[in-house]
Amino acid sequence: YPPLRPHHPSPPQPGKVVVLLASMGDEALMVSCDSDPSVRSSSGQSLGSGLAAQIQTPPKKLRHTASNDRSSPLIDDTSALRKQQPSELLSQLKRRTSGVLESPAESEILSPGQQMEVWVADPAAVWVKGFVQKQVGRAQLLVKTEDGAAVKVDMSESGEMFTVNPSVEEDMTSLWYLHEPGILCNLRDRFHADQPYTYVAHLLIAVNPLKPIADPPMESFQQVKSLPSLAPHQYAIAESSYRALLLPEDVRQNQSIVVSGESGAGKTESAKMLMRYVTWRVSQAGVGATMRGGVSLNDRIVQSNPVLESLGNAKTQRNHNSSRFGKYTRIVFASEEGQLRLLGASIETYLLEKSRLVYQMSNERNYHIFYEMVAGASAEERTQWRLPDPAACHYLNQSGCFEVARHDDPREFECCRTALQTMAMEPSMQHELFSCISGLLHLGNVRFDDTSRKSSEGERQRLSVREPDVLRDAAELFGLEPKDLEAALTVRKMTTTARGQTETFLVNLDYVHCEYTRDALCKAVYSELFDWAVGFINTQLAG
């Protein structure tokens, strides 16, 4: 890039020491002055009293590099010219205007061929591209952004300018300038080109496309010798882990794939892609295990996802299919004659969001399974499970959101039932599971008589249920007696022990505590149902 000439309003005076640090992109030049008015560079060459320092930028030559080992990528002959810049945000802009900025000391406007393309901080777009027009004052640059605005940047506060990269790369370690705006721009440009996956050495960054993206053929990852030669994808990460398990025993290690990100980043879909590829890959070796009913263990591992998504996922304000629990999946292989044999798998869940069952924020939903049952059950099943209308359910109508455009409730309910059949769950057991889930909706509609009455002795009288039919439906779906369920909601049993004697007291609850007890019971029941479903799946995946 052409030089910018630092400007001094007056030459250095004898007897003073002046240190100037001129920074442009990656280059920096320090010039010192002593009592001699003549100025010399760090190499000793006289620059004269005009103080002009030319900053050279090496020619840009990019070359694609590939390495079999992503943990230590090859460095090409231009790597010495690449210097990593610290990711600093530029300071607040002094002034943004479309007119000409005036200053007591200005340099001439550079020609288009001499202007450097840089990034400028923007309060709305975070970063915008622009061309350096000229130097204004002692430490200020005039930058014209791509939207036509003129930005005055104070270099004494920002410290440096971030140069725009000349190309978009699949692996961001190949970027000429590795800084914050360069990384964000590379991800954005690939996203707009329907390429949401990008490498950073052996890591994969996935930007949720929020629409179906065609996956490449799995065979291409199995057959290729060098994975970096293929486009970034979750399949490449899974294939890399699979190949690591085929190494000799003295160097072989267990493999872990961590899928992390904020809500809506696409963790659930990425995890399903990884599991789908691993199970497919081991099946190609012809040593996959077959279990009861002629269903392979590979299929059971994949089919565990629809069940857990229906029971543990929900719509939030940021994600239409957000996992409301954490999951750790462990898949066990055995190495036999240079091939891997699938032995079994297990799933461990934690931190289920139980509070979502009784309360949802605006424009959010309860767990998918409630809406899927109402939309996908047959007329006979709706009668058996006594499914109410979602708008009439206290646990479903609080947020005002009943349907999600990108979540087909009838189709997802059919997928859930198919997965349960793949897991060899008996129809009678499925009926009991869905009956208990429907019972939670009825139990949430139970209301209490809020009149506070006391007996002649001053004790609070036991509250009654307003709609006995609702309580009876909930009790029958749970397989309980209505009077026992009512007592559990309105009476608290207290046991005390003193001097070796134990006494039990029954305390009638007030209206508020009756509602708290109802909600706590529903959360406990749903948590147990979820844990039971996970335990059943683990039994079927034990191999």
Secondary structure, DSSP 4 states (H G I P E B T S, - for coil): --------SSPPPTT--EEEEEEETTEEEEEEE-SSSS-B-TTS-B--TT-------PPP-------S-TTS----TTGGG--PPP--PPPPPSEEESSPPP-SSBPPPPPGGGPPEEEEEETTTEEEEEEEEEEETTTEEEEEETTS-EEEEEHHHH---EEPPSS--SBGGG-SS-SHHHHHHHHHHHHHTT--EEEETTEEEE---SS--PPPPHHHHHH-S-GGGSPP-HHHHHHHHHHHTTS-TTT----------STTSSHHHHHHHHHHHHHHHHHTTT---B-GGG-BHHHHHHHHHHHHHHHHEE--SS-TTEE-SEEEEEEEEEEETTEEEEEEEEEEEE---GGGGT---TT--SBHHHHHHHHHS-HHHHHHHTPPPGGG-TTTSSSS---BTTB-HHHHHHHHHHHHHHTT--HHHHHHHHHHHHHHHHHHT--B-----B-TTSPBPPP-BS-HHHHHHHHHHHT--HHHHHHHHHEEEEEEEETTEEEEEEEE--HHHHHHHHHHHHHHHHHHHHHHHHHHHHHHT--
